[in-house]
Amino acid sequence: MKRKLISALLCGAMAATMLAGCGSSSSDSSSTADSGSATTSESGTTADSGSTGGATGTGKIGISMPTQSLERWNRDGSYLDEQFQAAGYETIVTYSDNDSSRQVNDIQNMLAEDVDLLIVAAIDGEALNTAMNEAADAGVSVIAYDRLILNDAVSYYVSFDNYSVGTLQGQYIVDALDLENAGDKTYNIELTAGDPADNNAPYFFNGAMDVLQPYIDAGTLVVPSGQTDFDTVATAQWSTDTALERAQNILGSYYADGTQLDAWLCSNDSTALGVSQALTSDYAGSNTVIVTGQDGDEANLKNIVDGIQSMTVYKNVSDEAVATLALSEAILNGETIDASMADNLGVECSYDDTSYETSDGNPCPSFLLVPTVITADNLQDLVDTGLYTMGDDGYLSAVQ
């Protein structure tokens, strides 16, 4: 897959630009518990949503998120709901508690409610065939949101350049350890990947390993545990506790004698949180270990400020929601959707109709946004998006 390493943070003003001409809305619901039950919201005129003009969208949108147990999915669901309500659409939002059968049921219920379009962030990209086939039979378009769904009923895919997420993580380690100038020196590294049911997880891991593997092959990077293949280092459901337990086992088995660990590749922030907890409690060394991550979760941003985690790859999911709204409106309005639309989504992204397939030989047209590296040196960039605030203590909080 192409490598697109240009980093950009796009501020909330772009979202406002995208929604110019859209009106105020109100929600008749409160937050949904992570139980698979639905939150239904309808557009109205009594609350100020932050957009301008009059709401023009018509139709009902089903938004299926995987879980509320990870911070980022709460943000995604909220941003999507806000964007579509502000544009005048009725929404049904569900969180499926990381249970694929429940997600199938949630989507079936949306279809029974006659939704006009589905936006689905899959728990397992291979487990939604029943619901996807029913969507196809009903003539309802499906946007795979952030995670690709392996079913040809999917019309489009909106995500970030997931391979580049991994290359950014890998390159950070290369630069932080100055591996290009290592000479005869060797460095120890361990690896933690994501959920094997998540289609994105191999992209993250492979992107990082394509950067790191040459140094492993040359002996500059050493993996004392020997655990380097995706299936071995994967973390079910991106679980912090699972990552913590595995990291403790590795530290106890390979580093208890004082062997120095230099870096730990973690594919996202929830796994990085577990690894960091293990390093704090179980690592015998005195050096600071480089730890990567992804998502910009509050706890991890605090760890970056405190020097516990080194970086995170930030994906502005507010921009992802903006792009999804624009694509959805084009679908519902019967507009032509091709590469030229990437310039009209209101956020920086690329169009890719070759790299992602819903089945062998069936590429899925994809709109891929640009991720960026966040370290202690550029946390202000997150504040500048309008999606975080910085307290007097230097810690960041997501704007609710």
Buried (B, 14 or more C-beta within 10 A) or exposed (E): BEBBEEBBBBBBEBBBEBBEEBBBBBBEBEEBEBEBEBBBBBBBEEEEBBBBEEBEBEBBBBBBBBBBBBBBBBBBBBBBBBBBBBBBBBBBBBBBBBBBEBBBBBBBBBBEEEBBBBBBBBBBBEBBBBBBEBBBEEEBBBBBBBBBBBBBBBBBBBBBBBBBBBBBBBBBBBEBBEBEEBEEEEBBBBBBBBBBBBBBBBBBBBBBBBBBBEBBEEEBBBBBBEBBEBEEBBBEBBBBEBBBBBBBEBBEEBBEEEEBBBBBBBBBBBBBBBBBBBBEEBBEBEEEBBBBBBBBBBBBBBBBBEEBBBBBBBBBBBBBBBBBBBBBBBBBEEEEBEEEBBEEBBBBBBBBEEBBEBEEEEBBBBBBBBBBBBBBEBBEBBEEBBBBEBEEEEBBEBEE
